[in-house]
Amino acid sequence: MRSIDPRHAWSTGFARTIAEELRHGVATGAVTWSEADELLNRLRTVIDQALDVHPQPL
Protein backbone atom coordinates (compact mmCIF):
# COMPACT_ATOMS: atom_id res chain seq x y z
CA MET A 1 0.00 0.00 0.00
CA ARG A 2 1.27 3.47 -0.87
CA SER A 3 1.48 6.12 1.81
CA ILE A 4 -0.19 9.43 1.02
CA ASP A 5 2.01 12.51 0.88
CA PRO A 6 0.49 14.99 3.37
CA ARG A 7 1.31 17.87 1.02
CA HIS A 8 -0.68 16.22 -1.75
CA ALA A 9 -3.62 15.59 0.58
CA TRP A 10 -3.53 19.19 1.81
CA SER A 11 -3.30 20.73 -1.66
CA THR A 12 -6.09 18.51 -2.99
CA GLY A 13 -8.32 19.48 -0.06
CA PHE A 14 -7.45 23.14 -0.54
CA ALA A 15 -8.31 23.04 -4.25
CA ARG A 16 -11.62 21.30 -3.53
CA THR A 17 -12.49 23.84 -0.86
CA ILE A 18 -11.77 26.78 -3.17
CA ALA A 19 -13.82 25.21 -5.98
CA GLU A 20 -16.73 24.53 -3.61
CA GLU A 21 -16.68 28.07 -2.23
CA LEU A 22 -16.59 29.59 -5.71
CA ARG A 23 -19.49 27.41 -6.89
CA HIS A 24 -21.44 28.34 -3.77
CA GLY A 25 -20.75 32.03 -4.34
CA VAL A 26 -22.06 31.79 -7.89
CA ALA A 27 -25.09 29.71 -6.85
CA THR A 28 -26.10 32.27 -4.23
CA GLY A 29 -25.51 35.21 -6.54
CA ALA A 30 -22.69 36.62 -4.44
CA VAL A 31 -20.39 36.56 -7.48
CA THR A 32 -20.73 35.89 -11.19
CA TRP A 33 -18.81 33.18 -13.01
CA SER A 34 -16.62 35.90 -14.47
CA GLU A 35 -15.86 37.29 -11.00
CA ALA A 36 -15.20 33.80 -9.67
CA ASP A 37 -12.76 33.21 -12.52
CA GLU A 38 -10.99 36.49 -11.75
CA LEU A 39 -10.77 35.60 -8.04
CA LEU A 40 -9.26 32.24 -8.94
CA ASN A 41 -6.69 33.86 -11.23
CA ARG A 42 -5.68 36.31 -8.50
CA LEU A 43 -5.42 33.50 -5.96
CA ARG A 44 -3.14 31.57 -8.33
CA THR A 45 -0.88 34.62 -8.56
CA VAL A 46 -0.69 34.98 -4.78
CA ILE A 47 0.07 31.29 -4.32
CA ASP A 48 2.70 31.32 -7.06
CA GLN A 49 4.41 34.28 -5.41
CA ALA A 50 4.23 32.64 -1.98
CA LEU A 51 5.84 29.41 -3.16
CA ASP A 52 9.58 29.37 -3.47
CA VAL A 53 10.39 26.68 -6.01
CA HIS A 54 14.13 27.05 -5.36
CA PRO A 55 14.49 27.32 -1.57
CA GLN A 56 17.79 28.57 -0.28
CA PRO A 57 19.82 26.10 1.81
CA LEU A 58 19.94 26.81 5.53
Jmol script that loads the backbone (N, CA, C; Angstrom):
load data "model"
ATOM      1  N   MET A   1       0.842  -1.180   0.000  1.00  0.00           N
ATOM      2  CA  MET A   1       0.000   0.000   0.000  1.00  0.00           C
ATOM      3  C   MET A   1       0.889   1.244   0.000  1.00  0.00           C
ATOM      4  N   ARG A   2       0.485   2.238  -0.748  1.00  0.00           N
ATOM      5  CA  ARG A   2       1.266   3.470  -0.873  1.00  0.00           C
ATOM      6  C   ARG A   2       0.841   4.469   0.191  1.00  0.00           C
ATOM      7  N   SER A   3       1.823   5.094   0.829  1.00  0.00           N
ATOM      8  CA  SER A   3       1.481   6.124   1.807  1.00  0.00           C
ATOM      9  C   SER A   3       1.141   7.416   1.062  1.00  0.00           C
ATOM     10  N   ILE A   4       0.252   8.187   1.640  1.00  0.00           N
ATOM     11  CA  ILE A   4      -0.188   9.433   1.023  1.00  0.00           C
ATOM     12  C   ILE A   4       0.692  10.575   1.512  1.00  0.00           C
ATOM     13  N   ASP A   5       1.201  11.333   0.560  1.00  0.00           N
ATOM     14  CA  ASP A   5       2.009  12.509   0.884  1.00  0.00           C
ATOM     15  C   ASP A   5       1.085  13.557   1.504  1.00  0.00           C
ATOM     16  N   PRO A   6       1.378  14.012   2.728  1.00  0.00           N
ATOM     17  CA  PRO A   6       0.488  14.985   3.374  1.00  0.00           C
ATOM     18  C   PRO A   6       0.358  16.291   2.585  1.00  0.00           C
ATOM     19  N   ARG A   7       1.392  16.650   1.840  1.00  0.00           N
ATOM     20  CA  ARG A   7       1.313  17.869   1.024  1.00  0.00           C
ATOM     21  C   ARG A   7       0.302  17.693  -0.102  1.00  0.00           C
ATOM     22  N   HIS A   8       0.277  16.504  -0.678  1.00  0.00           N
ATOM     23  CA  HIS A   8      -0.681  16.225  -1.750  1.00  0.00           C
ATOM     24  C   HIS A   8      -2.105  16.242  -1.188  1.00  0.00           C
ATOM     25  N   ALA A   9      -2.288  15.612  -0.049  1.00  0.00           N
ATOM     26  CA  ALA A   9      -3.618  15.587   0.577  1.00  0.00           C
ATOM     27  C   ALA A   9      -4.075  16.999   0.915  1.00  0.00           C
ATOM     28  N   TRP A  10      -3.172  17.817   1.453  1.00  0.00           N
ATOM     29  CA  TRP A  10      -3.533  19.188   1.807  1.00  0.00           C
ATOM     30  C   TRP A  10      -3.882  20.001   0.568  1.00  0.00           C
ATOM     31  N   SER A  11      -3.053  19.915  -0.467  1.00  0.00           N
ATOM     32  CA  SER A  11      -3.296  20.725  -1.661  1.00  0.00           C
ATOM     33  C   SER A  11      -4.567  20.292  -2.386  1.00  0.00           C
ATOM     34  N   THR A  12      -4.855  18.994  -2.378  1.00  0.00           N
ATOM     35  CA  THR A  12      -6.094  18.507  -2.986  1.00  0.00           C
ATOM     36  C   THR A  12      -7.297  19.022  -2.208  1.00  0.00           C
ATOM     37  N   GLY A  13      -7.229  18.960  -0.890  1.00  0.00           N
ATOM     38  CA  GLY A  13      -8.317  19.480  -0.058  1.00  0.00           C
ATOM     39  C   GLY A  13      -8.501  20.975  -0.230  1.00  0.00           C
ATOM     40  N   PHE A  14      -7.401  21.693  -0.342  1.00  0.00           N
ATOM     41  CA  PHE A  14      -7.452  23.139  -0.535  1.00  0.00           C
ATOM     42  C   PHE A  14      -8.132  23.484  -1.860  1.00  0.00           C
ATOM     43  N   ALA A  15      -7.724  22.796  -2.925  1.00  0.00           N
ATOM     44  CA  ALA A  15      -8.312  23.039  -4.245  1.00  0.00           C
ATOM     45  C   ALA A  15      -9.804  22.732  -4.253  1.00  0.00           C
ATOM     46  N   ARG A  16     -10.195  21.646  -3.599  1.00  0.00           N
ATOM     47  CA  ARG A  16     -11.623  21.302  -3.534  1.00  0.00           C
ATOM     48  C   ARG A  16     -12.407  22.344  -2.740  1.00  0.00           C
ATOM     49  N   THR A  17     -11.827  22.825  -1.666  1.00  0.00           N
ATOM     50  CA  THR A  17     -12.495  23.845  -0.857  1.00  0.00           C
ATOM     51  C   THR A  17     -12.697  25.131  -1.651  1.00  0.00           C
ATOM     52  N   ILE A  18     -11.662  25.564  -2.349  1.00  0.00           N
ATOM     53  CA  ILE A  18     -11.766  26.780  -3.166  1.00  0.00           C
ATOM     54  C   ILE A  18     -12.839  26.604  -4.234  1.00  0.00           C
ATOM     55  N   ALA A  19     -12.827  25.471  -4.932  1.00  0.00           N
ATOM     56  CA  ALA A  19     -13.822  25.214  -5.976  1.00  0.00           C
ATOM     57  C   ALA A  19     -15.233  25.221  -5.399  1.00  0.00           C
ATOM     58  N   GLU A  20     -15.413  24.584  -4.253  1.00  0.00           N
ATOM     59  CA  GLU A  20     -16.726  24.534  -3.609  1.00  0.00           C
ATOM     60  C   GLU A  20     -17.202  25.928  -3.204  1.00  0.00           C
ATOM     61  N   GLU A  21     -16.308  26.716  -2.643  1.00  0.00           N
ATOM     62  CA  GLU A  21     -16.678  28.070  -2.234  1.00  0.00           C
ATOM     63  C   GLU A  21     -17.031  28.948  -3.432  1.00  0.00           C
ATOM     64  N   LEU A  22     -16.279  28.817  -4.520  1.00  0.00           N
ATOM     65  CA  LEU A  22     -16.589  29.595  -5.714  1.00  0.00           C
ATOM     66  C   LEU A  22     -17.931  29.182  -6.302  1.00  0.00           C
ATOM     67  N   ARG A  23     -18.188  27.883  -6.377  1.00  0.00           N
ATOM     68  CA  ARG A  23     -19.486  27.414  -6.886  1.00  0.00           C
ATOM     69  C   ARG A  23     -20.624  27.897  -6.000  1.00  0.00           C
ATOM     70  N   HIS A  24     -20.425  27.860  -4.699  1.00  0.00           N
ATOM     71  CA  HIS A  24     -21.443  28.338  -3.765  1.00  0.00           C
ATOM     72  C   HIS A  24     -21.687  29.839  -3.947  1.00  0.00           C
ATOM     73  N   GLY A  25     -20.616  30.593  -4.123  1.00  0.00           N
ATOM     74  CA  GLY A  25     -20.751  32.029  -4.343  1.00  0.00           C
ATOM     75  C   GLY A  25     -21.545  32.347  -5.593  1.00  0.00           C
ATOM     76  N   VAL A  26     -21.307  31.583  -6.646  1.00  0.00           N
ATOM     77  CA  VAL A  26     -22.062  31.794  -7.891  1.00  0.00           C
ATOM     78  C   VAL A  26     -23.516  31.365  -7.699  1.00  0.00           C
ATOM     79  N   ALA A  27     -23.723  30.228  -7.047  1.00  0.00           N
ATOM     80  CA  ALA A  27     -25.086  29.709  -6.849  1.00  0.00           C
ATOM     81  C   ALA A  27     -25.949  30.659  -6.029  1.00  0.00           C
ATOM     82  N   THR A  28     -25.337  31.353  -5.081  1.00  0.00           N
ATOM     83  CA  THR A  28     -26.101  32.270  -4.231  1.00  0.00           C
ATOM     84  C   THR A  28     -26.182  33.674  -4.810  1.00  0.00           C
ATOM     85  N   GLY A  29     -25.482  33.895  -5.904  1.00  0.00           N
ATOM     86  CA  GLY A  29     -25.508  35.210  -6.537  1.00  0.00           C
ATOM     87  C   GLY A  29     -24.536  36.205  -5.933  1.00  0.00           C
ATOM     88  N   ALA A  30     -23.661  35.726  -5.060  1.00  0.00           N
ATOM     89  CA  ALA A  30     -22.685  36.624  -4.439  1.00  0.00           C
ATOM     90  C   ALA A  30     -21.654  37.101  -5.461  1.00  0.00           C
ATOM     91  N   VAL A  31     -21.325  36.219  -6.403  1.00  0.00           N
ATOM     92  CA  VAL A  31     -20.385  36.555  -7.480  1.00  0.00           C
ATOM     93  C   VAL A  31     -20.886  35.930  -8.777  1.00  0.00           C
ATOM     94  N   THR A  32     -20.428  36.483  -9.884  1.00  0.00           N
ATOM     95  CA  THR A  32     -20.734  35.890 -11.186  1.00  0.00           C
ATOM     96  C   THR A  32     -19.624  34.902 -11.525  1.00  0.00           C
ATOM     97  N   TRP A  33     -19.855  34.097 -12.578  1.00  0.00           N
ATOM     98  CA  TRP A  33     -18.807  33.176 -13.010  1.00  0.00           C
ATOM     99  C   TRP A  33     -17.560  33.946 -13.426  1.00  0.00           C
ATOM    100  N   SER A  34     -17.759  35.084 -14.049  1.00  0.00           N
ATOM    101  CA  SER A  34     -16.623  35.904 -14.467  1.00  0.00           C
ATOM    102  C   SER A  34     -15.826  36.392 -13.256  1.00  0.00           C
ATOM    103  N   GLU A  35     -16.536  36.838 -12.235  1.00  0.00           N
ATOM    104  CA  GLU A  35     -15.863  37.293 -11.005  1.00  0.00           C
ATOM    105  C   GLU A  35     -15.166  36.135 -10.298  1.00  0.00           C
ATOM    106  N   ALA A  36     -15.805  34.975 -10.288  1.00  0.00           N
ATOM    107  CA  ALA A  36     -15.199  33.798  -9.668  1.00  0.00           C
ATOM    108  C   ALA A  36     -13.914  33.419 -10.398  1.00  0.00           C
ATOM    109  N   ASP A  37     -13.942  33.499 -11.721  1.00  0.00           N
ATOM    110  CA  ASP A  37     -12.756  33.206 -12.518  1.00  0.00           C
ATOM    111  C   ASP A  37     -11.632  34.199 -12.206  1.00  0.00           C
ATOM    112  N   GLU A  38     -11.987  35.469 -12.077  1.00  0.00           N
ATOM    113  CA  GLU A  38     -10.986  36.494 -11.746  1.00  0.00           C
ATOM    114  C   GLU A  38     -10.409  36.264 -10.346  1.00  0.00           C
ATOM    115  N   LEU A  39     -11.254  35.914  -9.390  1.00  0.00           N
ATOM    116  CA  LEU A  39     -10.768  35.604  -8.038  1.00  0.00           C
ATOM    117  C   LEU A  39      -9.796  34.435  -8.069  1.00  0.00           C
ATOM    118  N   LEU A  40     -10.128  33.402  -8.838  1.00  0.00           N
ATOM    119  CA  LEU A  40      -9.259  32.238  -8.942  1.00  0.00           C
ATOM    120  C   LEU A  40      -7.917  32.603  -9.571  1.00  0.00           C
ATOM    121  N   ASN A  41      -7.944  33.424 -10.602  1.00  0.00           N
ATOM    122  CA  ASN A  41      -6.691  33.863 -11.229  1.00  0.00           C
ATOM    123  C   ASN A  41      -5.829  34.664 -10.263  1.00  0.00           C
ATOM    124  N   ARG A  42      -6.448  35.516  -9.481  1.00  0.00           N
ATOM    125  CA  ARG A  42      -5.681  36.305  -8.502  1.00  0.00           C
ATOM    126  C   ARG A  42      -5.113  35.415  -7.403  1.00  0.00           C
ATOM    127  N   LEU A  43      -5.893  34.424  -6.986  1.00  0.00           N
ATOM    128  CA  LEU A  43      -5.420  33.496  -5.962  1.00  0.00           C
ATOM    129  C   LEU A  43      -4.227  32.697  -6.480  1.00  0.00           C
ATOM    130  N   ARG A  44      -4.280  32.281  -7.738  1.00  0.00           N
ATOM    131  CA  ARG A  44      -3.137  31.575  -8.333  1.00  0.00           C
ATOM    132  C   ARG A  44      -1.883  32.426  -8.278  1.00  0.00           C
ATOM    133  N   THR A  45      -2.027  33.712  -8.589  1.00  0.00           N
ATOM    134  CA  THR A  45      -0.881  34.618  -8.563  1.00  0.00           C
ATOM    135  C   THR A  45      -0.291  34.713  -7.167  1.00  0.00           C
ATOM    136  N   VAL A  46      -1.151  34.875  -6.170  1.00  0.00           N
ATOM    137  CA  VAL A  46      -0.691  34.983  -4.781  1.00  0.00           C
ATOM    138  C   VAL A  46       0.027  33.704  -4.357  1.00  0.00           C
ATOM    139  N   ILE A  47      -0.550  32.562  -4.700  1.00  0.00           N
ATOM    140  CA  ILE A  47       0.065  31.287  -4.321  1.00  0.00           C
ATOM    141  C   ILE A  47       1.398  31.103  -5.035  1.00  0.00           C
ATOM    142  N   ASP A  48       1.440  31.422  -6.324  1.00  0.00           N
ATOM    143  CA  ASP A  48       2.703  31.315  -7.061  1.00  0.00           C
ATOM    144  C   ASP A  48       3.791  32.187  -6.442  1.00  0.00           C
ATOM    145  N   GLN A  49       3.434  33.377  -6.018  1.00  0.00           N
ATOM    146  CA  GLN A  49       4.412  34.275  -5.407  1.00  0.00           C
ATOM    147  C   GLN A  49       4.834  33.791  -4.029  1.00  0.00           C
ATOM    148  N   ALA A  50       3.932  33.111  -3.336  1.00  0.00           N
ATOM    149  CA  ALA A  50       4.233  32.644  -1.980  1.00  0.00           C
ATOM    150  C   ALA A  50       5.136  31.398  -1.996  1.00  0.00           C
ATOM    151  N   LEU A  51       5.041  30.617  -3.070  1.00  0.00           N
ATOM    152  CA  LEU A  51       5.838  29.407  -3.157  1.00  0.00           C
ATOM    153  C   LEU A  51       7.220  29.723  -3.698  1.00  0.00           C
ATOM    154  N   ASP A  52       8.202  29.208  -3.023  1.00  0.00           N
ATOM    155  CA  ASP A  52       9.583  29.373  -3.473  1.00  0.00           C
ATOM    156  C   ASP A  52      10.020  28.030  -4.057  1.00  0.00           C
ATOM    157  N   VAL A  53      10.056  27.957  -5.381  1.00  0.00           N
ATOM    158  CA  VAL A  53      10.389  26.682  -6.011  1.00  0.00           C
ATOM    159  C   VAL A  53      11.876  26.337  -5.889  1.00  0.00           C
ATOM    160  N   HIS A  54      12.695  27.303  -5.558  1.00  0.00           N
ATOM    161  CA  HIS A  54      14.127  27.055  -5.362  1.00  0.00           C
ATOM    162  C   HIS A  54      14.532  27.572  -3.982  1.00  0.00           C
ATOM    163  N   PRO A  55      14.156  26.849  -2.926  1.00  0.00           N
ATOM    164  CA  PRO A  55      14.490  27.322  -1.571  1.00  0.00           C
ATOM    165  C   PRO A  55      15.992  27.400  -1.362  1.00  0.00           C
ATOM    166  N   GLN A  56      16.384  28.381  -0.616  1.00  0.00           N
ATOM    167  CA  GLN A  56      17.794  28.569  -0.282  1.00  0.00           C
ATOM    168  C   GLN A  56      18.184  27.602   0.829  1.00  0.00           C
ATOM    169  N   PRO A  57      19.374  27.013   0.746  1.00  0.00           N
ATOM    170  CA  PRO A  57      19.818  26.103   1.814  1.00  0.00           C
ATOM    171  C   PRO A  57      20.021  26.880   3.115  1.00  0.00           C
ATOM    172  N   LEU A  58      19.762  26.185   4.205  1.00  0.00           N
ATOM    173  CA  LEU A  58      19.936  26.814   5.534  1.00  0.00           C
ATOM    174  C   LEU A  58      21.375  26.847   5.944  1.00  0.00           C
TER     175      LEU A  58
END
end "model"
wireframe off; spacefill off
backbone 0.3
color backbone group
